[in-house]
Structure formats: C-alpha cells, structure tokens
Amino acid sequence: MEKHNGGFEEGILSKELEPSYDENKKNTLPLVPESIEPEEGCSNDTPIELREKDCSPKQLQWYYAPVYLLFWVGLFFAVCYPLFNHLPTGVKIEEESSSPGTFVAQRAESILLQLDLMGPKIAGDYVTEVLMVQFLLDEISKVREEMPDDLYEMEVDVQRSSGAFLHWQMINMYQGIQNVVVKLSSKSSNSTSYLLVNSHYDSKPSSVGTGDAEVMIVTMLETLRLMATSENPFLHPIVFLFNGAEEQPFHGSHSFISNHRWSANCKALVNLDSAGAGGREILFQGGPNHPWLMKQYKKSAKHPFATTLAEEIFQADLIPSDTDFRIFRDFGPVPGLDMAGCYNGFVYHTKFDRFKVISRGALQNTGDNVLSLVRSISNAEEMYDTEAHSKGHSVFFDYLGLFFVYYTESTGTALNISFSLGSILVICLSLWRMARVTERRVGSYARAFGFQFLLAILGLLLALGFPLLMSVFYDAGDRTMTYFSNSWLVIGLFICPSVIGLVLPATLYLSLRPNEKIPHNYHLQIVGHAYCVLLAVLCIVLTALGIRTAYLFMICVFFYLGALIINLASRLHDKGYLWAVVLGVCQVLPYLYFTYLFHALLVITIPMTSRKGMDANPDLLISLECALGSILALVFLAPLLNIFKRPKSMVGGLALVMFIFCMISVSDVGFPYRAKTNVMRLHFLEVHRRFYEYDGSISLEDSGYYFDLQDRRLESPLLDKINLTGFTGVDEQCQSEMYCGLPCFNHRWCSAVADARWLPREEPVDLPGSPVLQLQNKTVLGTETDPKVRYHFIVSEGPPRMSFFIQPLDGAKMLHWSFLRGMLDNPSVYKPPYHIFFGYGSDSSAVEFYLEMTKDDGNFDGPLVQLGISGHYMSHLSKRDATTQKFIEDLPDFAHPMEWPSSYERYIF
C-alpha cells in the first residue's frame, strides 16, 4: 500500500535518516559509525561533518500538529472529566434487603429534606436550640429501637457548656452552647479508645445549610443506624458529635473537646464539613503525624478523592475557610481525617444551598466512604495506642478516583531523591549514547544540554510568568474573575499563555538551528532531558524544604525516566522520532493525573475567588494553578510540537486562541456573576452607632450600611444598579477610632476593616434590640508604688453574638481581666485594640467581666480605656426595617446579601 508523506506511518517514523545526495559527490550521507549498523539510505563513507544536515529525519507535516494537541484535549474530556464527575447510583430503601449493611442514600435523603424545610439554623435561635436538638434526639431514638440490645450499648447526651479559647486574633467565648452526642459501643469490647465522628448542623445567616453541613449530619445518622444494627460488633466505641455551633466559629467543637467527659478518650477523628453542595467529598487534611489513618482510608474508601497538595494549600491559609479539625488538632490533640464536600462552591453560605442541588448519588458517595471508614477505624488495632503509631506526615493522593496511594514522608523523601538522581544518571547515559552514535565528542552534547537547560529554566519561567502577567493586566483593568461563571475561559486566558511560554524558547532555538552538528531528533530529546533535570532539581529542593507536594515533580521525573529507559533498551532512542511515540505513551498516565488534579483544584478554588477579600488579586491564584497544571501535564508533550513542520505557526495559533478568549472575556460573557448560580457575595450590616464620651455625652449618633466587600471587584458591579450616594471608605475614622468605629464581626472582618465601605442613611436603623452595658463599680486597688484600678461591668439583653473591643488610652495599660490571659501574656502577638467575641446558645444570661488597669501617672480620675460593644442580630427571625428591606429589594439579581442589623456603642471610662 502506498504510504502518505508526513504521516505517523512506520515508514517515516522508523527511518532515522532520509537518503540525500551531495550534488558534487553523489553519495548518501550516513549518521552512524561503523560500530553501529547504519540505517537504510546512509553510508559510512560520508564525512561526519556533512551527516547531520542531510540525514536528519523528516518532520511531519504541520497539519498533524493541531490533531496532536486536540488529541490531548480530547483525552481529558473523554477520561478525566467524566471520572471526576462520576457518582455512584443511590441505593433505595427497597433495595436494602438485597444489600444488607449498605449505606441507603434514599433514607438519608428523606431526612435531609426535613432538615432543609426547617430553614436556617443560626446558633441561639429557637429552631437550632430547641427544634433541631429534638429532631436529632427523635432520629437517634429510632435507631435505638432497631438496635439489638445484646450487642451494643448506646448513650445519648445533650451537652451544654461554656468556655473560651484564643483563635485568630480574638478571644472566642461561648455560653450555653449545645451539642448532641451519642456514644455507641459493643458490649463485647473493653476498649477505652474512642473514634470521634463530627459534623455541624448550624448554618450561616440567609443559608439553610443543606450542603454545609446537613448532608454530613444525615450521613452520620445513617452511619449510626448501620453501625448500631450490624451483626458484626466493632472493637472501639464510636462517638458521634452532632455539633451545634461551628459557624460561631468553632464553639461546638471546642465545647466538646474541652469539657465533655468522653473527649479524653477520643483517639482518632473523622471530621465532616463542606464548602459546597453535591458532588464528591475530598480528603484534604490528615494526621498530623499519623500515617496509619491514611492506611485506613486506603483500605476502606470506596470512592477515594484526596491529595497532599490540597492539604498544603489549605494549611498555608490560601483557602478562605477553616474547619473543626483545627480545634480537635490543637486543643485535643486528636489526630484524624478532614473531609469536605467541595463541588458547586458557588452556593456555599447562600440561600441557594438547598435540597435540590444535592443529588442522591452525592449522598451515596459520601455515605459509602464515611461508613466504610468508620467501620475500618473502629476495628483498627492502632486505636489501642495511637501514639505508638505516630510516625510522621503522609504523602497521599488518589488516581482519577480509581485507587488511593499513600506513603510516609520519609518514604517520599527516598523516592523523590532516588528517582531524581536516577533520571540525571540515565540522561547522562543518553547523552553519551548520542555522542557515540554520531561520533561526536561528549562535550558537544554536554554543551548543547547546558544551553537547553538554560532554555528550560527560561521556558519554565515564561510558562509561569505569562499567565501571572495576564492576571496582573486584568486586575489593572478591573477585569478580574472573568472566568467565575464561565470557567472554560481559563483555557485561553491562562493555559494557552502557559503552553506558549513552555515551548517558545526551544521552538525558536530549534527553528534557528545554530548548531548543525547535532541531529534534530537528538536535539529535541535534549530539550526533554533539560526539562527532566530541571524538574528533578526542583523535586530535590522541595523535598529538602519539607514540601510533600514535591511528589508531583517526582511523578513527572519517574515517567520520563521510564520512557527513556525503554527507548535506550530498545534502541528506539536512535531511530528517528520513534522515541517520541514511547514518550507519548508513557506520558498518558501522568497527563491524566495532572489534568484531573488541577481540574479538581479549579473546581474548588474558582468559587472561592468571590470570597477571597479585597486585597488579594484572585486571578493570581487561578493563573498559578493553570500554569502549574499546564507545566506538569505538558512539560514533555508540548515541546514535541517541534516534530511537526512550522512549529512557530502552532505557537502563533495558540496566541490566536488566547487573543480570541481575551476578546470574549471583556464582553458580557466575562461578567463574573449570574443570578442564582454564580452570585456576587454582598456582606453588609445595618448599623446604628453611638459614641459616648467620658462625661456621658454623645459625640456621634448615626446609621448606615457597613460593607465588608468580599472580592476584588469591590463595589463596581453595583454602581449603575443601585443608589450608592455617599458610599465611601473609612480611612478618616480609622485614624481616630478603634477598628475604624465599626462593629466588625470576627477576625476576618476586623482584619479587613480598613478597607470597609460606609453608606450613610438618613433614617435610623430600627434595631431589634441593643446590648445594655452597666458599670457596676470602679475600685482603686494596689499601693502607692503599684497603683491599679478595677472596672466591673455587666452586659445584658444582648443577642446571641456580641463583640467587645477594648483599647487602653495613652499612658494606660491593661494588667489583668476576667477573660483568657493569653492575649495579655503575649503582647508581641496580640496588640490592642483587643477583640473578645461572645456567642451563646441556650443560655442568654448576662455577661459579667472586669478590667484591671494601671496608669503611668497613677491618676485614675480621668479616662483610661475605650470600650466598644456591638450586638449582631444575625437571625433571619430578627426583623429588618422597611428601609433595609427596600435596599435589599433594589439590589441586582446577581447580588446575594448576607446581612443583619447590628448595634455599636463606644464608651470611654
């Protein structure tokens, strides 16, 4: 059969050299020396200096290059995309008899619907403190009725407690916080090591919290039922903590771990939370220092989804979220696994987090994993003495959801260094082989490699720099987050620039061909060698720094090393471009993994850009993810464009794609927000404030809206939608008032208060109430040489969430107070103004506290301290006045308000 020119047919790829003739000598020009069997069409009689130019294998026709690129794109959509979105079929109740012991998603779904219909569950509300607690007790009673009395014991406790802890830059106080706690144990077991399973049922204002985290609550209930009715007893008691105040934040978990009688026996944790609704849950934190927990996950998880990369990103505070895992880790300490739903984060903490966005398959996926994990850990021998199995961190990841890989950090160090050094040695062997085949000095190839190594560094920098530069340009033009509703835009905005940067240096060099002494096919191999050595060096450096994500670079090096060994062993290394076929085949597995992994990261982090805050450019994070994903997935595949003719045209084609996407992104398509599905998060408080002076007079009384803007677009999307007359920053008040004279809610609000916006309103905010501060007494203590004064206060009639702000005036110093001393004992970390956050659940009794101070001159007749009291009426049951309701109604449909009335009184004593 006649063969077509320019195809992938064996006739072209296997021919190392096409016969070519010198016009004067009329003889064929060889590539190989006498010691190597020459390929067809090459003679051993030709001078070496003439061989390369005439005997290099022909490049394939240019029109195969787009097919090559589209093949890899198609591979992602054919394999990675469906596997990432795959969910198991939800088990129905009528199918339970045929599959005993299986998680029944339909039963969990029916309970979830009931929770959804109850509405928002704000700590301190009647729904949360009474109805929800009773609902859980009723469901637990149903489980008890099914439980065989001869196998298990069940204890149920409604915990109510008070406490305080330092968290972020504030003291976090709570009072009368409720948890529903169940301990299930086998009568045949005498183990005193308990497994703790935790999730929360409270929600944020305006959100029902079906995804965050009632999905996990119903998963726990069904898991409890299955464990309590199983015919196979387990070794270790299981404590199910239905946590009533996670959103406060973390009052419920701290209350349990600090005050509950079972907490000291809890030796391992499965923490369940969510930053989205529906889809698969990701294991994103483990341990710390307990790799046996990863062994249990590997052994039991039916639908694994996990990565060390997510753990290190989360622990670097690049994600604007936190979970109860931190509390159990820091205040227990209890090692564990932290798992959270991560799909469709656009509805997280919004009114669109409802039952209808949770599929039965998502419930089945989470239920299968949690049930299997609880069964496995509750029977683990390591639970008897967990400290004996504390052996360092783990490196862990799943492969396309098909299987799970984990190993200890020490094993990872050995693997990373071994494969990195091994790849460098084999690449040296490859260069020697090239020199031997072409009868050139090794030094010639070493110099060529050195130059390509410098070009590889340049290519890596460009692959990172081009997307980052795009993000800077878009930020400068107030066009951030164009991908927020149409995530496919990242292909042209960030991925194409990264690929261009990756291939540009080598493509320009190979096109110009300054060194005619080395065949093109060898030169192209050297490009790959240079990138491999660069990745190996990075792998070693990251390993030395203790960054476990170095395993990603190890994977790249490992598969390139494997392809190179195969090519050397089979001599395809020296047969035209056939080595590229082996390389391409060996790159399929890592390509699928890296595209799957970074697609998952984008699915998780793109919704988070709407709550990253005003200071940071969110496009930097997204562009960096795209760049790293492109580099890892295509670092050895993209340079193979030079196998085809006109590779510079392909680079130009990628640039054209980038330009087209840029034009689309600046149109209406690139507007970030969409009603109901991809909303703009608009956080604001309706504030009425009074500033009292030392003599009791009021120096300021006004009302307005205090905006804590959540993303980089600030207020610009609202400017032509609603009346923002008077909308301004608070720079001036930040110079004179603590926390800019605003009732910032928690640490995140307070850390960004200088960037807050204030919109005054003429009508006073009609508050549901206001905390009442009373100075009970002022007592001068101490001696003449050690004078001090004590103020005793009572705050009553406040809402379930209040903040106290304390600022000693010039010359005054705080010596002691009735709050935690941690702030005062660490003045280098905690500086005034001090923030004390207070929340209550079922106990609304007054708060009493004292402040003990001194002053340089010992005169306590004048002012010593500023004291600010804010009350946050976050509940949806707290009435909003007519002006506020009208303001909310006028908001554009793409804006989702999370708002509440708030009082603020500032006093001077």
C-alpha positions, 0 to 999 in steps of 0.5 A: 500500500502506498504510504502518505508523506508526513504521516505517523506511518512506520515508514517515516517514523522508523527511518532515522535518516532520509537518503540525500545526495551531495550534488558534487559527490553523489553519495548518501550521507550516513549518521552512524559509525561503523560500530553501529549498523547504519540505517537504510539510505546512509553510508559510512563513507560520508564525512561526519561533518556533512551527516547531520544536515542531510540525514536528519529525519523528516518532520511531519507535516504541520497539519498533524500538529493541531490533531496532536494537541486536540488529541490531548484535549480530547483525552481529558474530556473523554477520561478525566472529566467524566471520572471526576464527575462520576457518582455512584447510583443511590441505593433505595430503601427497597433495595436494602434487603438485597444489600444488607449493611449498605449505606441507603442514600434514599433514607438519608435523603428523606431526612435531609429534606426535613432538615432543609424545610426547617430553614436556617439554623443560626446558633441561639435561635429557637429552631437550632436550640430547641427544634433541631436538638429534638429532631436529632434526639427523635432520629437517634431514638429510632435507631435505638429501637432497631438496635439489638440490645445484646450487642451494643450499648448506646448513650445519648447526651445533650451537652451544654457548656461554656468556655473560651479559647484564643483563635485568630486574633480574638478571644472566642467565648461561648455560653450555653452552647449545645451539642448532641452526642451519642456514644455507641459501643459493643458490649463485647469490647473493653476498649477505652479508645474512642473514634470521634465522628463530627459534623455541624448542623448550624448554618450561616445567616440567609443559608439553610445549610443543606450542603454545609453541613446537613448532608454530613449530619444525615450521613452520620445518622445513617452511619449510626443506624448501620453501625448500631444494627450490624451483626458484626460488633466493632472493637472501639466505641464510636462517638458521634458529635452532632455539633451545634455551633461551628459557624460561631466559629468553632464553639461546638467543637471546642465545647466538646473537646474541652469539657465533655467527659468522653473527649479524653478518650477520643483517639482518632477523628473523622471530621465532616464539613463542606464548602459546597453542595453535591458532588464528591467529598475530598480528603484534604487534611490528615494526621498530623503525624499519623500515617496509619489513618491514611492506611485506613482510608486506603483500605476502606474508601470506596470512592477515594478523592484526596491529595497532599497538595490540597492539604498544603494549600489549605494549611498555608491559609490560601483557602478562605475557610477553616474547619473543626479539625483545627480545634480537635488538632490543637486543643485535643490533640486528636489526630484524624481525617478532614473531609469536605464536600467541595463541588458547586462552591458557588452556593456555599453560605447562600440561600441557594444551598438547598435540597435540590442541588444535592443529588442522591448519588452525592449522598451515596458517595459520601455515605459509602466512604464515611461508613466504610471508614468508620467501620475500618477505624473502629476495628483498627488495632492502632486505636489501642495506642495511637501514639505508638503509631505516630510516625510522621506526615503522609504523602497521599493522593488518589488516581482519577478516583480509581485507587488511593496511594499513600506513603510516609514522608520519609518514604517520599523523601527516598523516592523523590531523591532516588528517582531524581538522581536516577533520571540525571544518571540515565540522561547522562547515559543518553547523552553519551549514547548520542555522542557515540552514535554520531561520533561526536565528542561528549562535550558537544552534547554536554554543551548543547544540554547546558544551553537547553537547560538554560532554555528550560529554566527560561521556558519554565519561567515564561510558562509561569510568568505569562499567565501571572502577567495576564492576571496582573493586566486584568486586575489593572483593568478591573477585569478580574474573575472573568472566568467565575461563571464561565470557567472554560475561559481559563483555557485561553486566558491562562493555559494557552499563555502557559503552553506558549511560554513552555515551548517558545524558547526551544521552538525558536532555538530549534527553528534557528538551528545554530548548531548543525552538528547535532541531529534534530531528533537528538536535539529535541530529546535534549530539550526533554532531558533539560526539562527532566533535570530541571524538574528533578532539581526542583523535586530535590529542593522541595523535598529538602524544604519539607514540601510533600507536594514535591511528589508531583515533580517526582511523578513527572521525573519517574515517567520520563525516566521510564520512557527513556529507559525503554527507548535506550533498551530498545534502541528506539532512542536512535531511530528517528522520532520513534522515541517520541511515540514511547514518550507519548505513551508513557506520558498518558498516565501522568497527563491524566493525573495532572489534568484531573488534579488541577481540574479538581483544584479549579473546581474548588478554588474558582468559587472561592475567588468571590470570597477571597477579600479585597486585597488579594488579586484572585486571578493570581491564584487561578493563573498559578494553578493553570500554569502549574497544571499546564507545566506538569501535564505538558512539560514533555508533550508540548515541546514535541510540537517541534516534530511537526513542520512550522512549529512557530505557526502552532505557537502563533495559533495558540496566541490566536486562541488566547487573543480570541478568549481575551476578546470574549472575556471583556464582553458580557460573557466575562461578567463574573456573576449570574443570578442564582448560580454564580452570585456576587457575595454582598456582606453588609450590616445595618448599623446604628452607632453611638459614641459616648464620651467620658462625661456621658455625652454623645459625640456621634449618633448615626446609621448606615450600611457597613460593607465588608466587600468580599472580592476584588471587584469591590463595589463596581458591579453595583454602581449603575444598579443601585443608589450608592450616594455617599458610599465611601471608605473609612480611612478618616475614622480609622485614624481616630477610632478603634477598628475604624468605629465599626462593629466588625464581626470576627477576625476576618472582618476586623482584619479587613476593616480598613478597607470597609465601605460606609453608606450613610442613611438618613433614617435610623436603623430600627434595631431589634434590640441593643446590648445594655452595658452597666458599670457596676463599680470602679475600685482603686486597688494596689499601693502607692508604688503599684497603683491599679484600678478595677472596672466591673461591668455587666452586659445584658439583653444582648443577642446571641453574638456580641463583640467587645473591643477594648483599647487602653488610652495613652499612658494606660495599660491593661494588667489583668481581666476576667477573660483568657490571659493569653492575649495579655501574656503575649503582647508581641502577638496580640496588640490592642485594640483587643477583640473578645467575641461572645456567642451563646446558645441556650443560655442568654444570661448576662455577661459579667467581666472586669478590667484591671488597669494601671496608669503611668501617672497613677491618676485614675480620675480621668479616662483610661480605656475605650470600650466598644460593644456591638450586638449582631442580630444575625437571625433571619427571625430578627426583623429588618426595617422597611428601609433595609428591606427596600435596599435589599429589594433594589439590589441586582439579581446577581447580588446575594446579601448576607446581612443583619442589623447590628448595634455599636456603642463606644464608651470611654471610662 
